[in-house]
Amino acid sequence: MSETLLDVLQYYGAAASTLAALIVSLNLGRRWTGWAFVIFVTASIALIGWGFFQEDSEGIGYQNIALLVINCVGVYRYLIAKKQPKEPSAQT
């Protein structure tokens, strides 16, 4: 695989993950959080590709397979599921 494509996968994955984390941290609501998880999914896919095509980087690939599953749960929970999850009650 070309070095340029590997660079694109690596830096897209890093930038997209950072952007998605920022969106989640801002707590802008369900829809925004759901779209942040979509961005996380694309970042995980990019980093899976980079991890397995870049020599000695399989660990990142395997880590992002796990993160892809987690991020898909986030997409389902925030964008697809009709019922909102219950908020934890505050203990006084």
C-alpha positions in Angstrom: 0.0 0.0 0.0 1.3 3.5 -0.8 2.9 5.6 1.9 0.6 8.5 1.0 -2.6 6.4 1.6 -1.2 5.1 4.9 -0.6 8.7 6.0 -4.1 9.7 5.0 -5.6 6.8 7.0 -3.4 7.6 10.0 -4.0 11.3 10.2 -7.7 11.1 9.3 -8.2 8.6 12.1 -6.4 10.8 14.6 -8.2 14.0 13.5 -11.6 12.4 13.3 -11.3 10.8 16.7 -10.3 14.1 18.2 -13.2 16.0 16.6 -15.7 13.3 17.7 -14.3 13.3 21.3 -14.7 17.1 21.4 -18.3 16.9 20.2 -19.1 14.2 22.8 -17.4 16.3 25.6 -19.5 19.4 24.7 -22.7 17.4 25.6 -24.8 19.1 22.9 -27.6 16.5 22.9 -28.5 13.1 21.6 -28.4 13.9 17.9 -24.9 15.6 18.1 -23.6 12.8 20.2 -25.0 10.3 17.7 -23.2 12.0 14.8 -20.0 12.1 16.9 -20.2 8.3 17.1 -20.6 8.1 13.3 -17.4 10.1 13.0 -15.8 7.7 15.6 -16.9 4.8 13.3 -15.2 6.3 10.3 -12.1 7.0 12.4 -12.0 3.4 13.6 -12.3 2.0 10.0 -9.4 4.2 8.9 -7.3 3.1 11.8 -8.1 -0.5 11.3 -6.9 -0.2 7.7 -3.8 1.7 8.8 -3.0 -0.7 11.6 -3.1 -3.8 9.4 -1.3 -2.3 6.4 1.4 -0.4 8.3 4.2 -2.7 9.4 4.3 -3.5 13.1 1.0 -1.6 13.9 -1.4 -4.5 14.2 -2.2 -3.5 17.8 -3.8 -0.3 16.7 -5.8 -2.4 14.2 -7.1 -4.8 16.8 -7.8 -2.0 19.3 -9.9 -0.2 16.6 -11.9 -3.4 15.9 -13.0 -3.3 19.5 -13.6 0.5 19.3 -15.6 0.0 16.1 -18.0 -2.3 17.9 -18.3 0.2 20.8 -18.9 3.1 18.4 -21.6 1.1 16.6 -23.4 0.7 19.9 -23.2 4.5 20.3 -24.6 5.1 16.9 -27.5 2.7 17.6 -28.1 4.1 21.1 -28.1 7.8 20.1 -29.4 7.8 16.5 -31.4 4.6 15.9 -33.1 3.5 19.1 -36.4 5.2 19.7 -36.4 5.1 23.4 -34.0 7.3 25.3 -32.0 5.5 28.0 -32.9 6.3 31.6 -30.8 8.9 33.3 -29.1 7.7 36.5 -30.9 9.1 39.5 -29.0 11.4 41.8 -28.3 10.0 45.2 -28.9 12.5 48.1 
